[in-house]
Amino acid sequence: MSRYPVAVGLAVLAAAGVGHAATDSPGDAALFAPYIGHWACEGHFASSNKPIASTVSFTRALAGKGIIKTQDDVPTLGNYHSVETWAFDAKAGQWVAGIVDSSGGMRTFHSPGQVGGKLAWTLVDGQPAQQFVYSPVSSGEFQLDWLIERPGKGLVVGDTLTCTHLAGVS
């Protein structure tokens, strides 16, 4: 694994103020506790209905003040790989995510945290507009939708995954 994505991710966490004392930041990554662990995800691209599958892992970082997420497509069904860092930006009063992916992209997303049981990350700058939405399905399962802006249609689902927790996998 290249050191570059980790270095960029740590820079995002540092910029978000994660290195400050706990009293400086009201953000508590414990709200992401249901996601911690390893997940097997299956779904499809909305436009073609072509199947996709990924493995996703969430781990706590920086003494509980951040989260690191990795996502790797199953090789026969896709080629997306990413490393994400999630942390609270005390100045902005919201969560920030830095995503580095296998296509060489670096994107920054913001989130107010969980609202109505869902967690939505919205692209800060860049076109087309994008959003990742995490929705609980049942105990041990969540849906991950990637939305992308389409001319005249607004945000539409680009792909969707249903992820099942892999118990006992470390």
C-alpha positions as CSV (number, residue, x, y, z in Angstrom):
1,M,0.0,0.0,0.0
2,S,1.3,3.4,-0.9
3,R,2.1,5.9,1.9
4,Y,0.6,8.7,-0.1
5,P,-3.1,8.0,0.7
6,V,-2.3,7.6,4.4
7,A,-0.3,10.8,4.5
8,V,-3.1,12.7,2.7
9,G,-5.7,11.2,5.1
10,L,-3.6,12.2,8.1
11,A,-3.4,15.7,6.7
12,V,-7.2,15.8,6.5
13,L,-7.5,14.7,10.1
14,A,-5.0,17.2,11.3
15,A,-6.7,20.0,9.4
16,A,-10.0,19.0,11.0
17,G,-8.5,19.7,14.4
18,V,-8.4,16.1,15.5
19,G,-5.0,16.7,17.2
20,H,-6.6,19.1,19.7
21,A,-7.6,18.2,23.2
22,A,-11.0,16.6,23.7
23,T,-12.4,19.8,25.1
24,D,-11.5,21.6,21.8
25,S,-13.7,19.3,19.7
26,P,-17.3,18.2,20.6
27,G,-17.2,15.6,17.8
28,D,-17.1,12.1,19.0
29,A,-16.5,9.4,16.5
30,A,-18.3,7.0,18.8
31,L,-21.5,7.8,16.8
32,F,-19.9,5.7,14.0
33,A,-19.5,2.7,16.3
34,P,-22.2,0.6,14.4
35,Y,-19.9,0.7,11.3
36,I,-16.7,-0.5,13.0
37,G,-15.6,-3.8,11.6
38,H,-15.5,-5.6,8.3
39,W,-18.3,-5.8,5.7
40,A,-19.1,-7.7,2.6
41,C,-21.1,-5.5,0.1
42,E,-23.0,-6.4,-3.0
43,G,-25.0,-4.2,-5.3
44,H,-25.3,-2.7,-8.8
45,F,-24.7,0.3,-11.0
46,A,-28.1,2.1,-11.4
47,S,-27.7,2.9,-15.1
48,S,-26.8,-0.6,-16.3
49,N,-27.8,-2.8,-13.4
50,K,-24.3,-4.3,-13.7
51,P,-23.4,-6.1,-10.4
52,I,-20.6,-4.8,-8.1
53,A,-19.2,-6.1,-4.9
54,S,-16.8,-4.7,-2.4
55,T,-15.2,-5.3,1.0
56,V,-15.4,-2.4,3.3
57,S,-13.6,-1.9,6.7
58,F,-14.0,0.8,9.3
59,T,-11.4,1.2,12.1
60,R,-11.1,3.7,14.9
61,A,-8.2,6.1,14.7
62,L,-6.5,8.8,16.8
63,A,-7.7,7.6,20.2
64,G,-11.3,7.5,19.1
65,K,-11.5,10.9,17.4
66,G,-11.5,9.6,13.9
67,I,-12.4,6.8,11.6
68,I,-10.4,5.2,8.7
69,K,-12.5,3.4,6.1
70,T,-11.1,1.3,3.3
71,Q,-13.1,0.0,0.3
72,D,-11.9,-2.5,-2.3
73,D,-14.0,-3.8,-5.1
74,V,-14.0,-7.5,-5.8
75,P,-11.6,-7.7,-8.8
76,T,-14.0,-9.6,-11.1
77,L,-16.8,-7.0,-10.5
78,G,-15.0,-3.6,-10.3
79,N,-11.8,-1.7,-9.9
80,Y,-12.6,0.9,-7.2
81,H,-10.3,1.1,-4.2
82,S,-10.3,3.9,-1.6
83,V,-9.0,5.1,1.7
84,E,-11.1,7.5,3.7
85,T,-10.5,9.5,6.9
86,W,-13.4,10.8,8.9
87,A,-13.0,13.4,11.6
88,F,-14.8,16.3,13.3
89,D,-14.0,19.9,12.1
90,A,-14.5,21.9,15.3
91,K,-14.4,25.3,13.5
92,A,-17.0,24.3,10.9
93,G,-19.1,22.3,13.4
94,Q,-19.4,19.3,11.1
95,W,-17.7,16.1,10.1
96,V,-15.1,16.1,7.3
97,A,-14.0,13.1,5.1
98,G,-11.0,13.0,2.9
99,I,-11.3,10.3,0.2
100,V,-8.3,9.1,-1.9
101,D,-9.1,6.6,-4.6
102,S,-7.5,4.4,-7.1
103,S,-8.1,6.7,-10.0
104,G,-5.8,9.3,-8.3
105,G,-8.6,11.4,-7.1
106,M,-8.7,13.3,-3.7
107,R,-12.1,14.5,-2.7
108,T,-13.3,16.3,0.5
109,F,-16.8,15.7,1.9
110,H,-18.8,17.3,4.8
111,S,-21.5,15.8,6.9
112,P,-23.6,17.0,9.8
113,G,-23.4,13.5,11.3
114,Q,-26.3,11.1,11.5
115,V,-29.6,12.7,10.7
116,G,-32.8,10.7,10.8
117,G,-30.7,7.5,11.1
118,K,-28.8,8.2,7.9
119,L,-25.3,9.5,7.4
120,A,-24.8,11.6,4.3
121,W,-21.4,12.9,3.0
122,T,-21.7,15.8,0.5
123,L,-18.8,16.8,-1.8
124,V,-17.4,20.2,-0.8
125,D,-16.0,21.5,-4.1
126,G,-16.0,20.0,-7.5
127,Q,-18.3,18.9,-10.3
128,P,-20.4,17.0,-10.7
129,A,-22.0,17.2,-7.2
130,Q,-21.7,13.9,-5.3
131,Q,-23.0,12.4,-2.1
132,F,-22.5,9.1,-0.2
133,V,-25.5,8.1,1.9
134,Y,-25.3,5.3,4.6
135,S,-28.7,4.0,5.6
136,P,-29.3,1.2,8.2
137,V,-31.2,-1.7,6.7
138,S,-31.3,-4.1,9.7
139,S,-29.1,-5.1,12.6
140,G,-25.7,-5.9,11.0
141,E,-26.6,-4.5,7.6
142,F,-26.5,-1.0,5.9
143,Q,-27.0,0.4,2.4
144,L,-24.4,2.6,0.8
145,D,-25.6,4.8,-2.1
146,W,-23.3,6.9,-4.2
147,L,-25.3,9.8,-5.8
148,I,-24.0,11.9,-8.6
149,E,-25.5,15.0,-10.2
150,R,-26.9,14.5,-13.7
151,P,-27.9,17.5,-15.9
152,G,-31.6,18.3,-15.4
153,K,-32.1,15.5,-12.9
154,G,-30.2,16.6,-9.8
155,L,-28.6,14.0,-7.6
156,V,-29.4,10.4,-8.8
157,V,-28.1,7.1,-7.6
158,G,-25.0,6.1,-9.5
159,D,-24.5,2.8,-7.6
160,T,-25.8,1.1,-4.5
161,L,-24.4,-1.5,-2.2
162,T,-26.0,-3.5,0.6
163,C,-23.3,-4.3,3.2
164,T,-23.4,-7.2,5.7
165,H,-21.2,-7.3,8.8
166,L,-18.7,-10.1,8.8
167,A,-18.7,-11.3,12.5
168,G,-15.4,-12.5,13.8
169,V,-13.3,-11.1,11.0
170,S,-10.4,-9.0,12.2
